[in-house]
Amino acid sequence: EIVMTQSPATLSVSPGERATLSCRASQSISTNLVWYQQKPGQAPRLLIYGASTRATGVPARFSGSGSGTEFSLTISSLQSEDFAVYYCQHHATWLWTFGLGTKVEIK
Amino acid sequence: EVQLVESGGGVVQPGGSLRLSCAASGFTFSGYYMHWVRQSPEKGLVWVCRINGDGSSTNYADSVRGRFTISRDNAKSTLSLQMNSLRAEDTALYYCVRSESGRFEYWGQGTVVTVSS
């Protein structure tokens, strides 16, 4: 099983600031990496797939990068609606696994 | 508009059974892999199982293999999860999910399963 490790667990950021979230895979997953956003009481929402491709309707302030074992999600200028929990997930094998998430909170 | 609506959750005693359903609409159901993913405060998001478009192939997480069975009825656009021999650690919010090329594109709102005596 590929283990996905996200850091930090919590990120405190002021509105308008930049946020960078990290995700590490326990073995190489090429670019088979997805990011999701989850707000309280809602299902996860697909943000980024293929490590760097934004899903339909996702604002350009969200960007993803990385390959192999190291990945990042950057939110260039945090808006109020961006405060949420973000999860990474791999699909390099059919045994999909998720990270434990990074909570982005208002500083 | 793609819609996935889960039902069937509830409270069940350890060792008991429950059957979850997911009603799909807004897309050609038979054309997609479908999954169940669960979420709990203790373990976060955990993939449970998947089924291919015509129902001929399934995969399960080790934690549920032999106890859970995923199935689909393409004529009714319905996904099901039969859960037997339930354990306390199966307590979670269960999501029905449509995938595309490995990514989980569309999620239902989930149904809560609580295993407790």
Interface residues (C-beta under 8 A of the other chain):
Chain A: N32 V34 Y36 Q42 A43 P44 R45 L46 Y49 A55 Y87 Q89 H91 W94 L95 W96 T97 F98 G99 L100 G101
Chain B: G44 L45 V46 W47 R50 N59 A61 Y95 S101 G102 R103 F104 E105 W107 G108 Q109 G110
